[in-house]
Amino acid sequence: MIPHRMSRRAVPHLRALLAARVRRLRAARGLNRAALAQKCGLHASFVAAVERGTQSISLDSLYRLAEALDVLPEALIAGAVTEPAGESEGRQALA
């Protein structure tokens, strides 16, 4: 069962990881949100929501952001397959 506050589309720690990486890369490239949004063809409010970790993102949008930030898409989500502490308890390892 999905907890009341957790989105059915993505878990919060994955959105937070993506948000932090997009913010860091955008700042490192000297772009504000509006400039990044224009460069990748996404709406500025969407980019802002991604950076806050409140917006789930499609693969298409992930690719567009990565291209605008001049990184591979996997650089935005690398390491995201690890689970938050305690969530894997009780699960059996796959062979």
Backbone hydrogen bonds, N-H to C=O, Kabsch-Sander energy under -0.5 kcal/mol:
donor,donor_aa,acceptor,acceptor_aa,energy
6,M,3,P,-1.3
14,L,11,V,-1.2
15,R,11,V,-1.5
16,A,12,P,-2.5
17,L,13,H,-1.8
18,L,14,L,-2.2
19,A,15,R,-2.7
20,A,16,A,-2.3
21,R,17,L,-2.0
22,V,18,L,-2.7
23,R,19,A,-2.5
24,R,20,A,-2.4
25,L,21,R,-2.6
26,R,22,V,-2.7
27,A,23,R,-2.5
28,A,24,R,-2.3
29,R,25,L,-1.3
30,G,27,A,-1.5
31,L,26,R,-2.3
36,L,32,N,-2.4
37,A,33,R,-2.8
38,Q,34,A,-2.4
39,K,35,A,-2.3
40,C,36,L,-2.0
41,G,37,A,-1.1
42,L,37,A,-1.9
46,F,43,H,-0.6
47,V,43,H,-2.1
48,A,44,A,-2.4
49,A,45,S,-2.0
50,V,46,F,-2.4
51,E,47,V,-2.4
52,R,48,A,-1.3
53,G,49,A,-0.8
53,G,50,V,-0.8
54,T,49,A,-2.2
55,Q,49,A,-1.0
62,L,58,S,-2.4
63,Y,59,L,-2.4
64,R,60,D,-2.2
65,L,61,S,-2.6
66,A,62,L,-2.5
67,E,63,Y,-2.7
68,A,64,R,-2.2
69,L,65,L,-2.0
70,D,66,A,-0.5
70,D,67,E,-0.9
71,V,66,A,-2.4
75,A,72,L,-1.7
76,L,72,L,-0.6
76,L,73,P,-1.5
77,I,73,P,-0.6
77,I,74,E,-0.6
78,A,74,E,-1.5
80,A,77,I,-2.3
82,T,79,G,-1.2
87,E,84,P,-1.9
89,E,86,G,-0.7
91,R,88,S,-2.0
